[in-house]
Amino acid sequence: MGHKAITRNGMLAFVAAASGLLAGPAAAQLRLDITEGVRDAVPIAVVPFGGQTTQSATDLAEVIANDLRLSGRFAPLERRDMSERPTRGEEIRFADWRLLRSDFIVVGRVEPVAGGSAVTYELYNVQTGQPLVNERLTSSDAELRATAHRIADRIFERLTGIPGAFSTRIAYVAVEGVAPERRYKLVVADADGVGPRTVVESSEPIMSPAWSPDGQDLAYVSFENKSSEIYVQRLATGERRRVSARQGINGAPAWSPDGRRLAIVLSRDANLDIYILELQTQSLTRLTTQDAIDTEPEWSRDGRSIYFTSDRAGSPQIYRASVEQPGKSERVTFTNGYNARPRLSPDGSELAMVTLDDGGYRIGIMDLKNRSLRVLTKARQDESPSYAPNGAAIIYATMERGRGTLAVASSDGRFQQRLSSESSEVREPVWSPYPSR
């Protein structure tokens, strides 16, 4: 998509695009490529686990190593450089691994048990020989990849102090084919792009996916009935319900922190405004009332205010409205002539957005305490930022050789990777919360 000039007509076009009228890929597995790595990434060796053969459906050590590599913070040792392959701590000759300049080592083994497998893994500091983690997990064969992600999460947290997010998922909009044979899909995959699953498919546009706070539902906009309607779909069962099909535009759903309400965009009086929809009762509360285009709501972490994009000052900027006092709002962004698509960090301290910087639309992050804005990305058409639930990374949409693709950047800007599909385009990524327990 191209971002539009700052006019009211341009803003209307911008709203349509940002709401999801953009092509995205089919349920083909995404390919991950590191485009900018961290120079001081921590060397770590993840040794192939004992009890696994080359025919094993899931190579646990490979999944763990890939997770750590793709976090940008670690540089796993290549297997061809491993001179030995211990599976237990007592088998590790730390002097040998110090020669390979690995700071840490992970060893493990898989043993069959009733109903699946027992996976034991150990993490050691190579320099001191100190054991850092020793854990045994049980898993069904079908859940071995999920178990590997859990192990990577725990290793990441033990070594960085930040909870891992490898066990989470991403959702994105996908489009394959060309008009008039296009197919629109809403796809959910693991955070590394593996295991894509189509949630819903249509010959009409699907857009604006949003995760519920417990990660069990997706809200989204569908044009399957030739007009915009908002649906909520339970991922485990596929059950879905239409929650808004009011006359005019129904768009940009955003979940409240308690999961009971959606902030949505409606055009009930021929003007785009933010409303709050009570899902159980279907009652509506109008949040914005100015003669301006107000769109792209994002709830504060305490549920007492909503950030949104508005052109009320003549160009798209970000504002914050009080949920308790509808109609009352304040401007948040003043740096740059264009700021849109606000997305709050998990701890509520930062706001990611699309900002116009040096002639390009890029992902920026604003510190909400001092209102400083730093630009995270470098491309010309970046959009749709979404934080990982640990706040360490942001997934967003970008363009590569004229095709839509996804990218992930660490929130400090030191690491970037691309998730692309060879068969189609991808748009509107959203990172899930942590799985509910």
C-alpha angles and dihedrals in degrees: 000000000000118000112238134237116270100264130113091254088047091051090052089053089046091053091052092050097043090048087063111273087141130107119255135179135276124251091281115133113265120240116225121214125178107228099174121016132194109260094211096045111156114256112235134168119217105190119207109266120249118246093039123110131200086260093059111124092222122036099207097195092049093052092047093048092048091050092051092045093049091051086070092227100088137053108205116208115250113249093234088063095054109106093191137016113218119182098190133048094243090058095058116107098202095192090062092052092047087058087055087053095237113154094195137020133203121201129174150151140215123223128184116247133169108296097010139324141325112224118199120186135176131198121203138183102237095203095056103019088233116154111232104175133014115173140156120209130183121219141171114240090250091055099049093106090051088049090053090052090051091052091050089050092055095045090049092051094046092053101037105026088234120111111248121243101199092110092059129090140228129220124202142168116253132192126186131182129022132275129315089021099048120141119203118206137184106214133192121197140162114279089261092056094253123130101026116195126189111232098184134354132198144163086232126068121285117194152156102041115193129184121229114238092256093048093236099107139042124208116202144156120252131186093194090123092047094260134069115276131168120231134185116209129191106223098206095055105019089234111149138179133197109238102175130025100148122156113281124007122001108182156137102035116199124183123233114234091254092051093233099104141041126211105217140174118242134174098208095147096031090270127098112244139160118255133180115228121201102215097206098046101024089228116154131214118190111225104181126040108171123117092254140095107270116181148137100059122200123184123229115240093254092049093235099110141026129218116214145164119255137170093206091119092050099268134051110282135156123257136177123223129195114242090202093050108039113205094031115109142149134210115251106180127057102150114097126006096264129042122159147147098049117205121180124224116243092255092046094237099110139040121212116205146156108265133182106241127170092337096312134097105237142163114267132181123214123202101224093206099058097015093231115153124210124185114233105185138046109207127104101240113033121152148151102050118195127179125230109241091253092053092233096113143023126214117207143161123257142160127257119183090341094309129110116247139157129250137188125210130181109248089243090057095237097114135040135177135176129227109198139167121217094206103048149355129276132210146164103032120191124187117224125235119248112292113270114248 
